[in-house]
Amino acid sequence: MCGIVGYIGKRNAQEVLIKGLRRLEYRGYDSAGVAILSDKVGKRPSRLQIEKRAGKLGILENILTQKPLAGNLGISHVRWATHGIPNTKNAHPHWCCANRIALVHNGIIENYEELKESLIKEGHKFRSQTDTEVLVHLVEKFYQANLEEAIRRALKLVRGAYAISVICKDEPDKLVGARCGSPLIAGTGEEEGFLASDIPALLDYTNEVTLLDEGEIAVLTPRGLEVQNLKKDILNKEKIKISWDAAQAEKEGFPHFMLKEIHEQPRAITNTLMGRISEDKEKVLLPELKSLEKFFASMEKIVIISCGTAWHAGLVGKYLIEEFARIPVEVDIASEFRYRNPILNDKTLVVAITQSGETADTLAGLHAAKNSGAKILSICNVLGSSIPRESDAVIYTHAGPEIAVASTKAYTCQLAVLYLFAFYLASLKNPSYFTKPHSLKDYLTNLENIPAKIEEFLNNKDNKKVIRQCTRRYHRSFGFLYLGRSLNFPTALEGALKIKEISYIHAEGYGAGEMKHGPIALINPHLPVVCIAPGDSVYEKMLSNIEEIKARKGIVISVATEGDKFISHHSNHVIYLPRINPVFSPFLTVVPLQLLAYYIAAKRGCDIDRPKNLAKSVTVE
C-alpha cells in the first residue's frame, strides 16, 4: 500500500521523485520521504541526504522547496504504516549505520524481529520501529563494493513480501530494485532509469516499462537496465508499452478523481466490452479462456474470492452464473477463505477478482486454491500484476487508472466481465437457456447498450437535483440504511460501503427481506433509508419494505425505473433510472449511490480521493 519512486540520470532527482510520488498519492499513505545523493561540488564530496516527514506529501515538498537536495540519483517513498506508528522516524527511506546506503520498502518482513536481534548483537544501531530497517542493515552487512550482490545476499535471509529500491554513495551511477510479493516496475529513457511501484509514477517520462517478477533484481545505470535473479543469471525481460498517458491520471477539470471516474464509467465499460462480443452479437469472444475450455467441460463448481468492492461484484457474479450457466457458485471474502480450509479439488474453478492485482488476502487465497488443485481465473485491471501472473487465465477489465481510493469504474468494469463470463459459460454449459425467452443476441445487445444508459443517467438534470437535495438534507445524518433484493442486494452493500469510505457516516447494507430480522428497530424520522427498487421480479416485495419504513416514519430515498409514478407516493425522494432489462440493473443502480456518497462527502468537507485510514491497493494482510 506504499509507493516507491527511484531515479538515476541527468535530471534533477528531487523533481522527478516528488512528481512521481504525487502520482502515487492515491495508494494511501501517512508519511513521505526522499534520499538523494548530492552532487560533488569542488572539494566537497558527494553526500547521501535524507529528508522525510510524517503527514501529507505537501509537508515534505515545502521543506524541500526551502532547502532543495541537488543530485541526479535518488529514491523516494510514501508509507502506510504496518510496523511502527506513523511518524518521521518510521518514515522511509531508512539508512545504514554509516549513512552510505539508503533503502525504501513496500511489504512486510515476517522474520524481522530475529534478524534485528542478530544485527543488534553485531553492533548495528536501529533508528526506527519498522520491519524495513533490518533490510538496509543487512545490505550494509554484506556490502563489498557491489550493491546488487549485497542485496542478493541480504534477501536470501528474508521471509516475507518486499519491493525495495536502494542507492549507495559509493556507487553513484547505480540504482537497484528487487521484488518478491510486492509490485515493482522499471523504466528507461535516454541515459536515465526509473523504478516505481506503479505505472502512473513513470508516465511523464516513459511509456515503456519492464515488470519485475518474483525474486528478480533490477540494476539501473545511465547506460540502461539489467535484470538478474537471485542466482545471478542475467534475464532477457520484455518491455511492455503502456497505452494510456499521464493525462489520464489527472482530474480533467473535475474537482476530484472520484467524480471524474464516476463519469468515466461509460467509456471504461465500452473499453472492457470492446472486441469481446462478435459483430453479429451471437457469441462472447474470450480467447483468454481457450486454455481452460477442456477444464470447463468437467468443472463442478466455482468459488469467487475477493475483498471490499470486488467482493460485491463477486456476489452479483454468483447470481448471474447460477442463473445463466446453472453452475453452483460460492463467494468468499478472501481474508476468510484463506483460513477456513475450503473444500476444493481439480474440478473447482476459483475466480479471483481484484482491481490492483496485488491484494494480499486475495493473492494468499489464490495460493491456497492452487495447492488444492483448483484452476485459477483472475479478473483484474492492472496489466502484469501479481495475481494475473499466477493465474491459469486472466480477463483484464481495461478500466484504466483508478486514482480515487473508493472504487467506482473498476467495479462496473468487473461487473461487465462477470456478465460476459456468465454468458460465455452458459453458451458452453447451458445453451438451452437462450431459447427462453430471450436469445444470447438480445442479452449481448443490451449489454453493449449499458454505457449509453449510464451516460443518459449522468446527463439527467432532474436526477442531479434530487441527489443534491438529499445531500443538503442528510449530510449531517448519523447513519444510512441501504436495502436491496436479488441482483441489487450486492448494490445495497456497495452503496453502504461507498458512503462509509468517503463521508465517514456509518451505513449498513441489507437484503431487504432481512429488515424485519433486526434493522427495522433502527427506523426513525431521522434515518435515511435508500431503497433500490427497479422494475424487476422483486419490485413488489421492495414496495412492501418501503411501506414498512414509511409506517414507522422513516425517510425513504428510492432508486427506481423511470415512469414509476406509484413509488413516488411512498418515498420522500426518487432517483429515476433509464429503462433497461432488469438483469442488467446493477450497472445503473450503483451509479446514483456513488454520486450520493460523493456529494455528501464533499458537503462534509472530507478528503474524498484519499479518505483517512484507507489505501487503494491493500498489499498487506
Buried (B, 14 or more C-beta within 10 A) or exposed (E): BBBBBBBBBEBBBBEBBBBBBBBBBBBBBBBBBBBBBBBEEEEEEBBBBBBBBBBBBEBBBEBBEEEEBEBBBBBBBBBBBBBBEBBBBBBBBBBBBEEBBBBBBBBBBEEBEEBBEBBEEEEBEBEBEBBBBBBBBBBBBBBEEBBBBBBBBBBEBBEBBBBBBBBBBBBBEBBBBBBBBBBBBBBBBEEBBBBBBBBBBBBBBBBEBBBBBEBBBBBBBBEEBBBBBBEEEEBEBEBBEBEBEBEBBBBEEBEBBBBBBBBBBBBBBBBBBEEBBEEEBEBBEBEBBEEBEEBBEEBEBBBBBBBBBBBBBBBBBBBBBBBBBEBEBBBBBBBEBBEEEBEBEEEBBBBBBBBBBBBBBBBBBBEBBBEBEBBBBBBBBBBBBBBBBBBBBBBBBBBBBBBBBBBBBBBBBBBBBBBBBBBBBBBBBBEEBBEEEBBBBEBBBBBBBBBEBBBBBBEBEEBBEBBBEBBEBBBEBEBBBBBBBBBBBBBBBBBBBBBBBBBEBEBBBBBBBBBEEEBBEBBEEEBBBBBBBBBBEBBEBBBEBBEBBBEBEBBBBBBBBBEBEEBEEBBBBBBBBBBBBBBBBBBBBBBBBBBBBBBBBBBBEBEBBBBEEBBBBBBBE
